[in-house]
Amino acid sequence: MLKSEEEKIEQLKKQVDLYQELVELVEEEQELLKQGQQTVELKDEQREIRDEIAGIDLKFNLSQGDKLKLMAQSDDEKLKQLKPTLQKLYDLEKENQELVTSD
């Protein structure tokens, strides 16, 4: 594997960690929404993580296709967590949106 691909894999692993942090924040947000509390600070933290993820994509020119290719080429367990993590994030954000609009 080329050094640049190894670097991209390391950055993709970092993104997996960031997405997992994001899932935790969205779960916290959901609890606050259920309690009718403010979520502004959590939204700010989520934005910072999303910005960091986007920064990695831009710096290493990682498209969704590139990520899929790297995941397929690597047998790294952390990379295998990306898809389920993204699905969980999507599901939580959808639930949170429903909580917000049901008020």
C-alpha positions as CSV (number, residue, x, y, z in Angstrom):
1,M,0.0,0.0,0.0
2,L,1.3,3.5,-0.8
3,K,2.3,5.8,1.9
4,S,-0.4,8.3,0.8
5,E,-3.0,5.6,1.1
6,E,-1.8,4.7,4.5
7,E,-2.1,8.3,5.5
8,K,-5.6,8.5,4.2
9,I,-6.5,5.3,6.1
10,E,-5.2,6.9,9.3
11,Q,-7.2,10.0,8.7
12,L,-10.3,7.9,7.9
13,K,-9.8,6.1,11.2
14,K,-9.6,9.5,12.9
15,Q,-12.9,10.4,11.2
16,V,-14.5,7.2,12.5
17,D,-13.5,8.4,16.0
18,L,-14.9,11.8,15.3
19,Y,-18.2,10.3,14.0
20,Q,-18.4,8.2,17.2
21,E,-18.0,11.3,19.3
22,L,-20.7,13.0,17.2
23,V,-23.1,10.1,17.9
24,E,-22.5,10.5,21.6
25,L,-23.3,14.2,21.3
26,V,-26.4,13.6,19.3
27,E,-27.5,11.0,21.9
28,E,-27.0,13.7,24.6
29,E,-29.0,16.1,22.5
30,Q,-31.8,13.7,22.2
31,E,-32.0,13.3,26.0
32,L,-32.0,17.1,26.4
33,L,-34.8,17.4,23.8
34,K,-36.9,14.9,25.6
35,Q,-36.5,16.9,28.8
36,G,-37.3,20.1,27.0
37,Q,-33.9,21.6,27.6
38,Q,-31.7,23.8,25.4
39,T,-29.2,22.1,23.0
40,V,-27.3,25.1,21.8
41,E,-24.0,24.2,23.4
42,L,-24.2,20.6,22.0
43,K,-25.0,22.0,18.6
44,D,-21.9,24.1,18.7
45,E,-19.8,21.0,19.7
46,Q,-21.4,19.0,16.9
47,R,-20.5,21.8,14.4
48,E,-16.9,21.8,15.6
49,I,-16.6,18.0,15.0
50,R,-18.3,18.2,11.6
51,D,-15.9,21.0,10.6
52,E,-13.0,18.8,11.7
53,I,-14.3,15.9,9.6
54,A,-14.8,18.2,6.6
55,G,-11.3,19.6,7.1
56,I,-9.8,16.1,6.8
57,D,-11.9,15.4,3.7
58,L,-10.5,18.6,2.1
59,K,-6.9,18.2,3.3
60,F,-6.7,14.7,2.0
61,N,-9.1,15.1,-0.9
62,L,-11.3,12.3,0.4
63,S,-14.5,11.7,-1.4
64,Q,-17.2,9.2,-0.4
65,G,-15.9,6.9,-3.2
66,D,-12.3,7.2,-1.9
67,K,-13.5,6.3,1.6
68,L,-15.4,3.2,0.3
69,K,-12.4,2.1,-1.7
70,L,-10.0,2.5,1.3
71,M,-12.5,0.6,3.4
72,A,-12.6,-2.2,0.9
73,Q,-8.9,-2.4,0.6
74,S,-8.3,-2.4,4.3
75,D,-9.2,-5.1,6.8
76,D,-9.0,-2.7,9.6
77,E,-11.7,-3.2,12.2
78,K,-12.0,0.5,13.0
79,L,-12.8,1.2,9.3
80,K,-15.5,-1.4,9.4
81,Q,-17.2,0.7,12.1
82,L,-17.7,3.7,9.8
83,K,-20.9,2.5,8.0
84,P,-22.8,1.4,11.1
85,T,-21.7,4.5,12.9
86,L,-23.0,6.7,10.1
87,Q,-26.2,4.8,10.1
88,K,-26.7,5.3,13.8
89,L,-25.9,9.0,13.5
90,Y,-28.4,9.4,10.7
91,D,-31.1,7.5,12.7
92,L,-30.5,9.6,15.8
93,E,-30.5,12.9,13.9
94,K,-33.8,11.8,12.2
95,E,-35.3,11.0,15.6
96,N,-34.1,14.4,17.0
97,Q,-35.6,16.2,14.1
98,E,-38.9,14.5,14.8
99,L,-38.6,15.5,18.5
100,V,-38.0,19.2,17.5
101,T,-40.9,19.3,15.0
102,S,-43.4,17.6,17.3
103,D,-43.2,20.4,19.9
